[in-house]
Amino acid sequence: MNARLDGTSVFDCQAVADRHLDWVRAEVPKFPSAPCLATLLFRPAADQASTQYRDLILKDAQRLGLAVRSIEAADPEALRGRIEEANHDPDIHGVLVLYPLKAPVADEDVMDWVSPYKDTEGLHSINLGYLIKFKKFLDAGREIKCVVPATAKAVVKTLQHYPEIQVSGRFVTVVNNSMRVGKPLGLMLENLGATVVKCYHLTRPEDIESCVRRADILVTAVPDPSFRLKAGWVKPGAAVLDVSHSGNLDMESLQGRAAWVTTPQNRLGKVTRAMIFVNLIYCARYKGLFY
C-alpha cells in the first residue's frame, strides 16, 4: 500500500530498494565466491557525507552476503594507483569511487580510470556510450547486461515500479545536468519515450519556472542547500522526485497538488544504493569474459 498525503501518493523508495536487494541476495549464491565491491575514498577532501555513504554501502553489502574492501587514497597519485590495483585484482568485481573527489584531477577523468567492466556506477565513457546508443546487452545471447549510472537508474526504476505512472509521451523536466544524474537520466528517459529538458546553473530562472510548470514528471537534484523551487510552479497531477540531500522542494506544500512525491523520510538514496549492488552483480558476470 502506498502512503497518501491529502490525495498525493508517496513513492515508497524502501519498497523499490527492497525489491532489487532481494534480487541481489538471490543472485549471490550463484557465484563460486561472493562478488566483491571495493569502495575508494579520497581521504584529503573526504567530507562527512562521503564517509557516511561509504559506511552505508559497506553495511548493506555485508547484509547481502557480499564481500567488501574499503580502500582510501592519500593523494592523487595514490588514488590512481589504488584504482589500478583494484582493476587488476581478480578478486574484486566492482569499484565504487566516492564522488565528488575535490581532487586536483577532474572527477570525469577519474571515472575513466576505473575499468568499464568493474564500473559499478556506470560512469566510464564506454558505459555512457552504450547508454547513448540504448545498448542493453554486451553479448549476442542477451544475457550480459550493460551497466548504467546508479542514481539515474534509481529514478527510472522508481517510476517503473508504479504501472500507473507513464513515462512514454510525457514531458519531463530534470533540474540537474551532472554526469552522475542529469545527463544519464535524460538519456534513459528519452530512451523510454519521454521528452526531456534539463535545467542547470546557467538556465535563466524564468526558463526554469516555465519548464517546471510544463513537467508531467519533475526530477530535481541540485546539491546547493540554498536552491529552492516553488511548489506553485509544479503542474497539478505531476510526479515529483527530489533527489537532493537538503531538499529542493517543500514536499508538504505539494500535498493535494502533485500526484506523486518523494519525502525526506523515504529518500531515493535507498534505491541508488540498491542499484550499486545490481550493477555489482552485472560486473561479477563479466569475469572470465572481459578480464
MARKE-615578 format. One record per residue: x, y, z of N, C-alpha, C, CB in turn. Coordinates in steps of 0.1 Angstrom, whole numbers, plus 5000, padded with zeros to 4 digits. Each point is the difference from the previous one (the first is absolute). Glycine has a CB too. Layout:
N
XYZXYZXYZXYZ...
END
This chain:
291
500849885000499250125000500950125000498149885012501550224980500850134999499450095010500549974976500450105032499550115009499450114991501749945018497450134988499350114993500050125010498649854985501750275009499950135007499050094993502449975008496450034998499050094995499849994985500650165018499349714977499749984986501349984992498050135002503149895004501349984993500749875004500350254999500149674992500649875003501550025002498349884987502350045022501450015004500849894994499450125021501649904971500949904995500649925012500550144979499349735021500549915010501449964996497749925007503350164995501349974995500649885007500450244996499249745017500549885007499549874993500150135021498749874975499449884993500749984987497850045011502550064981500749994988501449945002498750204990502049865020501349955003500049855004500650245007498449735002500049865005499749904989499150095022500149954968499849914989501349964993497750114997503149995000501349984993501049935009499550204985500549845028500949935009499749865002500350215012498449754988499749865000500549934988497950055013502150014976500549944987501549985002498250114986502549995019501549995002500349885010500350254996498949755015500249895010499949864994499250165018499849834973499849874993501149974990497550035003503150074992501149974990501349975006498950164985501449885027501349985006500449865000499650205014499649704991500449865000500349944987498749985020501050084969500249944987501550024995497650054995503250035013501450024996500949905008499550244995501649735000500949915008500450065013500949914978499350225022500350075013499250134999502349905003497450165009499250125001500650114992499249935022500150144969500550114993500550115010498449964981502750105015500750105009499950144994501549815008498150285001500050144997501150075007497549994996503350094997501050095006499550145000501849844993498150225019499750155000501350075001497849965011502350164983501250085000499750145004501049854982499650195029499850145006501350084998498349915017501650214978501150094998500150085014499850014974501149945034500050055014500250155002500849775006500150304986500350145003498850094999502249964991496850015001498850084999498849935003501150124982499049775025498849925003499150085011501249784995497650245002499150065009499149905007500050214986499249845024499249915008499049924991500350165019499149914971499049934991500649884993498950224997502449804997500649894993500349895009501050164984499549875028500449895010498749935004502050135008497049944995498749935004499549914989499550205015500549854973499549934988500949874999499250214988502149805013500949885000499649905010501850154991497949905021499749915011498749934998501350155016497749924979498749944997500249894989498850225006502049814984500249904989500649885006500350184983500749835026500749895006499149915008502150145000497049935008499149935008498949924992500350175018499249904971499149944991500649874994498950224996502449804999500649894994500249875009501250174986499149865026500249895010498749935002501950125011497049964990498749945002499549914988499450205015501149834974499749934988500949884997499150214991501849775018501049894998501050024990498249865006502150274991501050044990501450025007498250114985502849885008501450035005500250154998500949774996499950305013500350144999501450035003497650055006502950054988501350065004499950155000501249804990499350255021499950155002501450054997498149995017502150094972501350054996500050155001500449804985500750265020500250145000501350044993498750015022501350124973501250054993500350135007499449894978501950145024500550125007500350114990500949865018499350114969500350114991499649954986502050085014498050014976499649964986500849884994499350244997502049765006500849894994499549875007502050154996497849855017499549885007498649964995501450065020497850044977498649984995500149914987499250225011501649834980500149924987500649865003500350224987500749785022500649875002499049905007502250125003497049935006499049915007499049954989500350125022499349974969499049964990500649894991498950235001502449794995500649914991500249865007501250194989499149815024500149885007498749925001501850105014497149984988498749945000499649944987499350165018501049924971499749964986500649864997499950244993501349745012500849884997499849895010501750144988497649885023499849905010498849914996500950165018499449714979498949924996498949975010501749904985498750135028499049975011499150125002501749855010498550264983499250125001499150014988501750125015497049884986499150004988499550144997499449765006500550325004499550144998500750105008497849904995502350224999500750115007499150125001502249934991497650125021499250125002500850115006498049855004502350264987500750115005499050105006501849974982498550095029499150095007500250144995500149865020499050184971500050144994499150095008500549904977499750235023501150074993501349995007498450164991502749835002501349985006500750135005500349804985499450315008500650135004501549984999498050075015502549864975501449984998500550084989499749775008501750254990500550074989499649954987501950065014497949814985499549944987498550005000502149864998497350174990498650014999499349865002500350194984498549815022499349885003499849924987498850115019500949974970499749934987501249934995498350184995502949865008501249934996500149875008501150224993498749795020500149895009499049894996500850155019498049894977499049914996500549904989498350175005502649884987500649924989501249925004499250164984501349865029501149925005499449865004501250215008497649794997499349875004499749924988499050115020501449764981499749914989498550004997501949855006497750164981498650004997499349885004500550154981500249745021499449875004499949995015500949904979499650205028499950005015499450135005502049855002497350224989499550135002498649995005501450094982498449905031498749985006499250125000501049835015499550294982499250124998499750034986501050095021499549834969499750024986500450134995498149865004503050205000500550134996501250004991499150085022501449814975501149994990499450044986501249825013499750254979499550054987499449884991501750185002498949705000499549894992498649975004502349914998497450085015498749975005499050114996501049875019499450254982499150124996499849994985500950145019500049814974499849994985499049894997502350074996497749825012498949904998498750065003501649825006498350275004498750065004499550094988500749995025500350094969499650094989499449914989501850175006498849724991499549914989498849915005502350004991497350025021498949915006500349864998498450184995502949785008500549864999499749945014501850054982497549845018499649945013500949885004497750084995502849854995500849885002501350014993497949875003503150065003501350004994500349874992500850135019498349784982500249874992498849974991501349915019499050014971498949974990498949925006501750004983498649925028499049925007499150085009501549814998498850325003499250105009499949945014498750084980502449885026500149965013500950095009499649774992501350305002501050085007499550154999501949834996497550235014499450134999501150115002497849905009501950214984500950125001499750075014500050034975501050035030499950085012499650144997501749855012497450214995499650144998500150085014498549944980501750195020500250075012498949985011501150174986499449815026499149945010498950105005501949875007498450264994499050095005498950024990501750125014498749904973499050024990499249874998501550164988499149725013499349885000499049995011502049894989498350165023499150005011498850084998501949975015498250144978498850084997499149924990501350215003499349734987499249934990499349885006501650084982499249845026499449895006498950035010502249884998497950245009498950045009498850044992501750085016498449994973498950034991499449874995501050224994499849695001499549884994499349905010501850024983498550005030499449925011498550025000502150015013497450104982498650045001499450004986500450135021498949764975499450004986499150114997500249765002499250315008499150114997500850134995498449905017502950104985500850114995500549974987500650065023499050024967500549984986501250094997497749944993503350015001501250084996500050034986501349895018498350024973499950024986499050114997500749764996499750334996499250114996499850125010498849834987501950165024499950105010501150104999499049845015500750284990501050115000500750005014498650144984502749845015500849995013500950115001499849754999500350315013501050115003500949945010498450194995502949815002501149965010500850135004500149764989499950275023500750125005501449955005497850135006503049844985501449955002500549964987499549915024501850124974500749964987501349935003498850194988501349755023501349945004500249864992499950125023501449844978500349874994499449885007502150104992497749925021499449895008498549995000502050035014497450094984498550005001499350054987500250035025499950104972499250064990500349944986500050205014501349804982500349954986499549864998502050155000498449755008499649864997498549995002502249925007497250155003498549985002499350054988500350035024500150094970499450054988500049894989500650235006500549714992500149894990499149895002502450074996497649885017499149895003498650024998501649945017497950184987498650044998499750024985500050105023500949964970499850014986499949864993501250225000499649695004500049864995498749945003502449985003496950065007498749945004498850084994501149925021499250184970499050074993499650135006499249784993501450275017499750135006500650124992499849895022499750224979500650134995500650065012498450044981502949985019500850055012500750134997500349765007499650335003500750125000500850015013498350124985503049925015500850015012500350145003501049774995498950275017500350135005501250005009497650074998503250035002501250005009500450145003500849794990500450245015500350135006500050114990501349885017498950094970500050104990498650034994502449944995496649985009498650024995499450125007499849754996499650344996499450125006498849955010500750144979499249945032499049965010498649994993501350115018498349984973498750004994499849874991500050265001501149704994500049874992499849885008501450114983499349895029499849895010498549995004502450035008497150094995498550005004499149954989500550195015499849854973499249964988500149854998500350224990500949725012500149864998499449925011502150044987498050015025499449935012498550004998501950075015497550044981498650014998499549904989500150245007500749734984499549914989500249855003500650184984500249795027500449865002498949915005502350095005497549804988499249895005500849925011498849994978502550015020500949935009501150115003499549764992500850275021501050095004501049935008498450194999502949824997501149945008500950115004499849774989500550265023500950105004501149955009498250174998503149874999501149945007501150115001499449774992500350355013501050105002500649995013498750154985502749845016500649985013500150125009501349824989498550305005500050125008498950015010501150124980499149895033498950005010499250124999501449865014499150254980499250124999499150004987501950125012498249784980499250004988498649955003502149974986496950105010498649955002499150034988500350055024498949854973498950024990498750035007501249844984498050245010498750045006499049894997500550254998498849715013498949904998498950044991500549925023499350214976498950054991500449984985499450165018501849824979500449974986499649864996501950165002498049755007499849864997498649984993501649935019498450004970498849974993499149915008501250034978497550015023499149915008500049864993498650195007501549715002500149864995501349954996497850034993503350055009501349964996500649905010500450224989500649705006500849915009501350075003499049794990501350235023501250085004500949925008498650205000502749794995501049935007501250095004499449794988500850245025501050085004501249925004498450175008502749834984501249915003501050085008499649884978500250255024501050075008500049965015499750194984501549835022500149965014499350105009502249894995497950245002499450105009498650044997502350095002497249874986498750034996499850124991499349895021500350094967499850124991498650055000501849914986497350015020498650035001499449975014499849954975499250135029499349975012498949904996500550235010499749644993499149904996498650015006501949864996498150195017498750025006499150094993501149965022499550154972499250094993499449954986501450185011499149704985499549944988498849905003502350024990497449965022498849925004498850054993501149945022498249974971498850034993500250074987499050025021502350014975500350064987500749894991500250235011501049724994500749904992499349875002502250125003497849794987499449875001501049905008498750044979502649985019501049925007501150085004499449814986501250165026501150075006500949905007498750225002502649824999500949945009499950085013501649914982498950035029500050075013501449995006497549965003502850135006501350005007500249875009500050255000498849695003500149885009500249874991498550115017501349904970500149884991500850044988497849915009503450124992500850064989500449914989500950165017499349894972500449924988501449945002498650144986502249915023501349955002500049855004500750225007498349734999499849865003500049924987498750055021500750004969499949934987501450014993497550054998503150065003501350024993501049905006499650244997500449745016500949905006499749864995500250145020498549834978499649874995500549984986498050005014502050114978500449994986501549974999498250164993502649895017501449975000500249855001500550225012498749724996500249855002499549924988499850035024499150024970499649944987501150014990497650065005503050064994501150024990501249915004499250234996501049755017501149915004499849864995500450145020498449814981499649874994500349994985498349975018501450134975500350014986501549994998497950134995502849955013501550004998500649875003500050245006499449695004500649875004499849904989499550055024499449974968499849914989501050024988497649995006503150124995501050034989501349925002499050234998501249735014501349935003500049874992500150095023501149894970500249894991499650034986499649855019499650254979499750044987500850124995497749925004502550185005500750124996501350035008497850094994502449835016501350025008500349875007499650255003
END
